[in-house]
Structures are given as C-alpha cells and as structure tokens.
Amino acid sequence: MIGKYSDTVIDHARNPRNVGNIPNCDGFSQETGECGDTMAIWLKVIDNKINNATFWTDGCGTTIACGSMVTEMAKNLSVEEALKIKAEDILNALGGLPEDHAHCAALAAEALRNAVKDYIDTSKFPWKKAYQKKNSTA
C-alpha cells in the first residue's frame, strides 16, 4: 500500500475512525460498489445536523480509508451540506487515490448520500423507521 498512497490514506486505512454501527440510528445505508465491496453508514442526527457518523466495510484498505474519511467529513454538517459531499471531495481530502481505486470514494459518497436520504425519508414518514434494517453489520 505504501508508495502510491498519501500519508492520509495510509493513516485512515491503518487507523480507521468511526468504525461500527450506531444503535437507534437516524439514517442508514448499505451499498455495494462495482468491485463487490460493501459499505454501510449509520448516522445520528440532532436538530438537522449530523452529530455522529459511523461505517463498516468488507472492502480493501482504500475502501476503509474512504469510509473513515467520509464519516469524519460528515460530522457536524447539516443534512443538506452532507448531501453535497461527492467522491471528488473524499479524494481531495485523502490526497488522491490511484485511478483504479477511485471507485472506493464513489462508494463512500453514495453510502453517505443514501444514509442522509434515509434520514430525510424517515423524518417525513416516521412509521418507516420500524421497518428498516439499521443495525446490521453489512
């Protein structure tokens, strides 16, 4: 992994932040990327602001780094701001990735976006919360 990855990528891959689920979360998403990696993201939202964000993945070190970074980026943002996080933002925050691993950032961005959308949807229709699987570990 060393050599073609930034120090930030290596740090987040070796020492990932925010790993695990959030019991009674407000938003959840589990996505599978083009390479077969799965990423789940859990959100805790207070007053329309992301108070906590965690993730789990069965993916490679690059996917771990992207999940770690996107959850760090999402914390303390409004849900509207979090919806704007794109793969390019994650890539920039990590100091770039080799082109053949850029899809890992896309997976993390998609998982976050869908977790935020889940929060918005269940806020509008609270009864849906009882029917959603939110405490799996992918």
WOZI-V641567 format. One record per backbone hydrogen bond with DSSP energy under -0.5 kcal/mol. NH is the residue of the N-H (numbers start at 1). CO is the residue of the C=O. Records with the same first field share a line. If there is no record, write none. Layout:
NH = CO / CO
This chain:
3 = 5
6 = 96
9 = 94
10 = 6
11 = 7
12 = 8
13 = 9
14 = 10
15 = 11
20 = 55
23 = 21
25 = 22
26 = 43
27 = 43
29 = 41
31 = 39
33 = 37
36 = 33
39 = 31
40 = 56
41 = 29
42 = 54
43 = 27
44 = 52
46 = 49
49 = 46
50 = 77
51 = 44 / 49
52 = 44
54 = 42
55 = 18
56 = 40
58 = 38
64 = 60
65 = 61
66 = 62
67 = 63
68 = 64
69 = 65
70 = 66
71 = 67
72 = 68
73 = 69
74 = 70
75 = 71
76 = 50
77 = 74
79 = 48
82 = 78
83 = 79
84 = 80 / 81
85 = 82
89 = 86
90 = 86
91 = 87
92 = 88
93 = 89
94 = 90
95 = 91 / 92
96 = 91
101 = 98
102 = 99
104 = 101
105 = 101 / 102
106 = 102
107 = 103
108 = 104
109 = 105
110 = 106
111 = 107
112 = 108
113 = 109
114 = 110
115 = 111
116 = 112
117 = 113
118 = 114
119 = 115
120 = 116
121 = 117
122 = 118
123 = 119
124 = 120
125 = 121
128 = 125
129 = 126
130 = 127
131 = 128
132 = 129
134 = 132
